Amino acid sequence: MKEQPNIDYIVKLVGYDNELKARLIDLLVTEFPNDVETYKKNINLDNYKLAAENVHKLNHKVAILGYEKEYAMAQEYEQQLKEDLVINKEQFEALLSNIQIFLNHLQNN
């Protein structure tokens, strides 16, 4: 079964503090597109070392959203980028698209 994003970790972290939960979700919704844009800019310019740093930052959001297998794949992709390789690029970018769809849904609810 394919992993699906969720906010279970956020809920576990903040408990019944709905205001803090909303702030954390808003932070994800706001930061994520900017982080993705920076990553894509560096990939398009073949700045793989900088893109690896972007993947590292994005991977924190991957973990917060409940992905485990994809988190491991993103860690591997980060290492690949440090070696000027882009083997997991398509898989990672598909993950980014899925996360953006999920965040858009969260924002609209």
mmCIF file of the C-alpha atoms, coordinates in Angstrom:
data_MODEL
# 
_entry.id   MODEL 
# 
loop_
_atom_site.group_PDB 
_atom_site.id 
_atom_site.type_symbol 
_atom_site.label_atom_id 
_atom_site.label_alt_id 
_atom_site.label_comp_id 
_atom_site.label_asym_id 
_atom_site.label_entity_id 
_atom_site.label_seq_id 
_atom_site.pdbx_PDB_ins_code 
_atom_site.Cartn_x 
_atom_site.Cartn_y 
_atom_site.Cartn_z 
_atom_site.occupancy 
_atom_site.B_iso_or_equiv 
_atom_site.pdbx_formal_charge 
_atom_site.auth_seq_id 
_atom_site.auth_comp_id 
_atom_site.auth_asym_id 
_atom_site.auth_atom_id 
_atom_site.pdbx_PDB_model_num 
ATOM 1   C CA . MET A 1 1   ? 0.000   0.000  0.000   1.00 0.00 ? 1   MET A CA 1 
ATOM 2   C CA . LYS A 1 2   ? 1.280   3.422  -0.942  1.00 0.00 ? 2   LYS A CA 1 
ATOM 3   C CA . GLU A 1 3   ? 1.993   5.781  1.946   1.00 0.00 ? 3   GLU A CA 1 
ATOM 4   C CA . GLN A 1 4   ? -0.288  8.775  2.254   1.00 0.00 ? 4   GLN A CA 1 
ATOM 5   C CA . PRO A 1 5   ? 0.547   12.094 3.891   1.00 0.00 ? 5   PRO A CA 1 
ATOM 6   C CA . ASN A 1 6   ? -1.099  12.871 7.197   1.00 0.00 ? 6   ASN A CA 1 
ATOM 7   C CA . ILE A 1 7   ? -0.881  15.228 10.143  1.00 0.00 ? 7   ILE A CA 1 
ATOM 8   C CA . ASP A 1 8   ? -0.768  12.512 12.806  1.00 0.00 ? 8   ASP A CA 1 
ATOM 9   C CA . TYR A 1 9   ? 2.713   13.550 13.930  1.00 0.00 ? 9   TYR A CA 1 
ATOM 10  C CA . ILE A 1 10  ? 1.635   17.171 14.274  1.00 0.00 ? 10  ILE A CA 1 
ATOM 11  C CA . VAL A 1 11  ? -1.440  16.158 16.281  1.00 0.00 ? 11  VAL A CA 1 
ATOM 12  C CA . LYS A 1 12  ? 0.697   13.931 18.504  1.00 0.00 ? 12  LYS A CA 1 
ATOM 13  C CA . LEU A 1 13  ? 3.177   16.766 18.983  1.00 0.00 ? 13  LEU A CA 1 
ATOM 14  C CA . VAL A 1 14  ? 0.703   19.505 19.933  1.00 0.00 ? 14  VAL A CA 1 
ATOM 15  C CA . GLY A 1 15  ? -2.016  17.456 21.576  1.00 0.00 ? 15  GLY A CA 1 
ATOM 16  C CA . TYR A 1 16  ? -5.198  19.458 22.026  1.00 0.00 ? 16  TYR A CA 1 
ATOM 17  C CA . ASP A 1 17  ? -3.637  22.818 21.164  1.00 0.00 ? 17  ASP A CA 1 
ATOM 18  C CA . ASN A 1 18  ? -5.601  23.563 17.994  1.00 0.00 ? 18  ASN A CA 1 
ATOM 19  C CA . GLU A 1 19  ? -4.055  27.016 17.639  1.00 0.00 ? 19  GLU A CA 1 
ATOM 20  C CA . LEU A 1 20  ? -0.534  25.581 17.585  1.00 0.00 ? 20  LEU A CA 1 
ATOM 21  C CA . LYS A 1 21  ? -1.653  22.836 15.204  1.00 0.00 ? 21  LYS A CA 1 
ATOM 22  C CA . ALA A 1 22  ? -3.072  25.462 12.841  1.00 0.00 ? 22  ALA A CA 1 
ATOM 23  C CA . ARG A 1 23  ? 0.130   27.512 13.057  1.00 0.00 ? 23  ARG A CA 1 
ATOM 24  C CA . LEU A 1 24  ? 2.319   24.487 12.250  1.00 0.00 ? 24  LEU A CA 1 
ATOM 25  C CA . ILE A 1 25  ? 0.127   23.533 9.309   1.00 0.00 ? 25  ILE A CA 1 
ATOM 26  C CA . ASP A 1 26  ? 0.171   27.135 8.078   1.00 0.00 ? 26  ASP A CA 1 
ATOM 27  C CA . LEU A 1 27  ? 3.957   27.128 8.328   1.00 0.00 ? 27  LEU A CA 1 
ATOM 28  C CA . LEU A 1 28  ? 4.136   23.950 6.223   1.00 0.00 ? 28  LEU A CA 1 
ATOM 29  C CA . VAL A 1 29  ? 1.691   25.336 3.670   1.00 0.00 ? 29  VAL A CA 1 
ATOM 30  C CA . THR A 1 30  ? 3.644   28.589 3.414   1.00 0.00 ? 30  THR A CA 1 
ATOM 31  C CA . GLU A 1 31  ? 7.212   27.257 3.406   1.00 0.00 ? 31  GLU A CA 1 
ATOM 32  C CA . PHE A 1 32  ? 6.820   24.155 1.279   1.00 0.00 ? 32  PHE A CA 1 
ATOM 33  C CA . PRO A 1 33  ? 6.245   25.815 -2.135  1.00 0.00 ? 33  PRO A CA 1 
ATOM 34  C CA . ASN A 1 34  ? 9.201   28.150 -1.565  1.00 0.00 ? 34  ASN A CA 1 
ATOM 35  C CA . ASP A 1 35  ? 11.445  25.244 -0.610  1.00 0.00 ? 35  ASP A CA 1 
ATOM 36  C CA . VAL A 1 36  ? 10.351  23.311 -3.704  1.00 0.00 ? 36  VAL A CA 1 
ATOM 37  C CA . GLU A 1 37  ? 10.950  26.324 -5.934  1.00 0.00 ? 37  GLU A CA 1 
ATOM 38  C CA . THR A 1 38  ? 14.479  26.738 -4.565  1.00 0.00 ? 38  THR A CA 1 
ATOM 39  C CA . TYR A 1 39  ? 15.171  23.023 -5.050  1.00 0.00 ? 39  TYR A CA 1 
ATOM 40  C CA . LYS A 1 40  ? 13.932  23.108 -8.657  1.00 0.00 ? 40  LYS A CA 1 
ATOM 41  C CA . LYS A 1 41  ? 15.980  26.205 -9.427  1.00 0.00 ? 41  LYS A CA 1 
ATOM 42  C CA . ASN A 1 42  ? 19.134  24.482 -8.183  1.00 0.00 ? 42  ASN A CA 1 
ATOM 43  C CA . ILE A 1 43  ? 18.345  21.256 -10.055 1.00 0.00 ? 43  ILE A CA 1 
ATOM 44  C CA . ASN A 1 44  ? 17.717  23.161 -13.289 1.00 0.00 ? 44  ASN A CA 1 
ATOM 45  C CA . LEU A 1 45  ? 21.058  24.936 -12.881 1.00 0.00 ? 45  LEU A CA 1 
ATOM 46  C CA . ASP A 1 46  ? 22.808  21.605 -12.108 1.00 0.00 ? 46  ASP A CA 1 
ATOM 47  C CA . ASN A 1 47  ? 23.740  22.934 -8.647  1.00 0.00 ? 47  ASN A CA 1 
ATOM 48  C CA . TYR A 1 48  ? 23.486  19.476 -7.152  1.00 0.00 ? 48  TYR A CA 1 
ATOM 49  C CA . LYS A 1 49  ? 25.283  20.293 -3.907  1.00 0.00 ? 49  LYS A CA 1 
ATOM 50  C CA . LEU A 1 50  ? 22.828  23.119 -3.193  1.00 0.00 ? 50  LEU A CA 1 
ATOM 51  C CA . ALA A 1 51  ? 19.947  20.911 -4.305  1.00 0.00 ? 51  ALA A CA 1 
ATOM 52  C CA . ALA A 1 52  ? 21.119  18.305 -1.764  1.00 0.00 ? 52  ALA A CA 1 
ATOM 53  C CA . GLU A 1 53  ? 20.766  20.957 0.950   1.00 0.00 ? 53  GLU A CA 1 
ATOM 54  C CA . ASN A 1 54  ? 17.277  21.744 -0.344  1.00 0.00 ? 54  ASN A CA 1 
ATOM 55  C CA . VAL A 1 55  ? 16.348  18.051 -0.262  1.00 0.00 ? 55  VAL A CA 1 
ATOM 56  C CA . HIS A 1 56  ? 17.636  17.838 3.300   1.00 0.00 ? 56  HIS A CA 1 
ATOM 57  C CA . LYS A 1 57  ? 15.340  20.688 4.346   1.00 0.00 ? 57  LYS A CA 1 
ATOM 58  C CA . LEU A 1 58  ? 12.373  19.277 2.425   1.00 0.00 ? 58  LEU A CA 1 
ATOM 59  C CA . ASN A 1 59  ? 12.959  15.875 3.962   1.00 0.00 ? 59  ASN A CA 1 
ATOM 60  C CA . HIS A 1 60  ? 12.073  17.252 7.395   1.00 0.00 ? 60  HIS A CA 1 
ATOM 61  C CA . LYS A 1 61  ? 8.649   18.085 6.014   1.00 0.00 ? 61  LYS A CA 1 
ATOM 62  C CA . VAL A 1 62  ? 8.409   14.625 4.441   1.00 0.00 ? 62  VAL A CA 1 
ATOM 63  C CA . ALA A 1 63  ? 8.957   13.082 7.873   1.00 0.00 ? 63  ALA A CA 1 
ATOM 64  C CA . ILE A 1 64  ? 6.501   15.406 9.611   1.00 0.00 ? 64  ILE A CA 1 
ATOM 65  C CA . LEU A 1 65  ? 3.825   14.374 7.115   1.00 0.00 ? 65  LEU A CA 1 
ATOM 66  C CA . GLY A 1 66  ? 4.150   10.696 8.021   1.00 0.00 ? 66  GLY A CA 1 
ATOM 67  C CA . TYR A 1 67  ? 6.154   9.331  5.124   1.00 0.00 ? 67  TYR A CA 1 
ATOM 68  C CA . GLU A 1 68  ? 8.624   6.655  6.175   1.00 0.00 ? 68  GLU A CA 1 
ATOM 69  C CA . LYS A 1 69  ? 9.638   4.867  2.969   1.00 0.00 ? 69  LYS A CA 1 
ATOM 70  C CA . GLU A 1 70  ? 9.719   8.111  1.030   1.00 0.00 ? 70  GLU A CA 1 
ATOM 71  C CA . TYR A 1 71  ? 11.814  9.670  3.794   1.00 0.00 ? 71  TYR A CA 1 
ATOM 72  C CA . ALA A 1 72  ? 14.435  6.966  3.265   1.00 0.00 ? 72  ALA A CA 1 
ATOM 73  C CA . MET A 1 73  ? 14.269  7.474  -0.507  1.00 0.00 ? 73  MET A CA 1 
ATOM 74  C CA . ALA A 1 74  ? 14.748  11.236 -0.060  1.00 0.00 ? 74  ALA A CA 1 
ATOM 75  C CA . GLN A 1 75  ? 17.758  10.649 2.188   1.00 0.00 ? 75  GLN A CA 1 
ATOM 76  C CA . GLU A 1 76  ? 19.228  8.433  -0.526  1.00 0.00 ? 76  GLU A CA 1 
ATOM 77  C CA . TYR A 1 77  ? 18.480  11.087 -3.148  1.00 0.00 ? 77  TYR A CA 1 
ATOM 78  C CA . GLU A 1 78  ? 20.201  13.726 -1.013  1.00 0.00 ? 78  GLU A CA 1 
ATOM 79  C CA . GLN A 1 79  ? 23.309  11.535 -0.942  1.00 0.00 ? 79  GLN A CA 1 
ATOM 80  C CA . GLN A 1 80  ? 23.099  10.973 -4.695  1.00 0.00 ? 80  GLN A CA 1 
ATOM 81  C CA . LEU A 1 81  ? 23.008  14.716 -5.304  1.00 0.00 ? 81  LEU A CA 1 
ATOM 82  C CA . LYS A 1 82  ? 26.150  15.133 -3.210  1.00 0.00 ? 82  LYS A CA 1 
ATOM 83  C CA . GLU A 1 83  ? 27.759  12.727 -5.691  1.00 0.00 ? 83  GLU A CA 1 
ATOM 84  C CA . ASP A 1 84  ? 26.310  14.617 -8.709  1.00 0.00 ? 84  ASP A CA 1 
ATOM 85  C CA . LEU A 1 85  ? 23.774  11.875 -9.416  1.00 0.00 ? 85  LEU A CA 1 
ATOM 86  C CA . VAL A 1 86  ? 20.014  12.263 -9.947  1.00 0.00 ? 86  VAL A CA 1 
ATOM 87  C CA . ILE A 1 87  ? 18.840  8.646  -9.889  1.00 0.00 ? 87  ILE A CA 1 
ATOM 88  C CA . ASN A 1 88  ? 15.823  9.247  -7.604  1.00 0.00 ? 88  ASN A CA 1 
ATOM 89  C CA . LYS A 1 89  ? 14.898  12.617 -9.117  1.00 0.00 ? 89  LYS A CA 1 
ATOM 90  C CA . GLU A 1 90  ? 11.565  11.588 -10.677 1.00 0.00 ? 90  GLU A CA 1 
ATOM 91  C CA . GLN A 1 91  ? 10.470  9.651  -7.599  1.00 0.00 ? 91  GLN A CA 1 
ATOM 92  C CA . PHE A 1 92  ? 11.389  12.557 -5.308  1.00 0.00 ? 92  PHE A CA 1 
ATOM 93  C CA . GLU A 1 93  ? 9.628   15.114 -7.472  1.00 0.00 ? 93  GLU A CA 1 
ATOM 94  C CA . ALA A 1 94  ? 6.499   12.933 -7.605  1.00 0.00 ? 94  ALA A CA 1 
ATOM 95  C CA . LEU A 1 95  ? 6.594   12.903 -3.805  1.00 0.00 ? 95  LEU A CA 1 
ATOM 96  C CA . LEU A 1 96  ? 6.823   16.708 -3.781  1.00 0.00 ? 96  LEU A CA 1 
ATOM 97  C CA . SER A 1 97  ? 3.758   16.897 -6.034  1.00 0.00 ? 97  SER A CA 1 
ATOM 98  C CA . ASN A 1 98  ? 1.788   14.578 -3.754  1.00 0.00 ? 98  ASN A CA 1 
ATOM 99  C CA . ILE A 1 99  ? 2.720   16.658 -0.727  1.00 0.00 ? 99  ILE A CA 1 
ATOM 100 C CA . GLN A 1 100 ? 1.676   19.886 -2.463  1.00 0.00 ? 100 GLN A CA 1 
ATOM 101 C CA . ILE A 1 101 ? -1.718  18.391 -3.318  1.00 0.00 ? 101 ILE A CA 1 
ATOM 102 C CA . PHE A 1 102 ? -2.163  17.325 0.306   1.00 0.00 ? 102 PHE A CA 1 
ATOM 103 C CA . LEU A 1 103 ? -1.130  20.763 1.620   1.00 0.00 ? 103 LEU A CA 1 
ATOM 104 C CA . ASN A 1 104 ? -3.506  22.483 -0.800  1.00 0.00 ? 104 ASN A CA 1 
ATOM 105 C CA . HIS A 1 105 ? -6.301  20.292 0.550   1.00 0.00 ? 105 HIS A CA 1 
ATOM 106 C CA . LEU A 1 106 ? -5.345  21.164 4.141   1.00 0.00 ? 106 LEU A CA 1 
ATOM 107 C CA . GLN A 1 107 ? -5.267  24.856 3.327   1.00 0.00 ? 107 GLN A CA 1 
ATOM 108 C CA . ASN A 1 108 ? -8.726  24.760 1.762   1.00 0.00 ? 108 ASN A CA 1 
ATOM 109 C CA . ASN A 1 109 ? -10.342 22.984 4.708   1.00 0.00 ? 109 ASN A CA 1 
# 
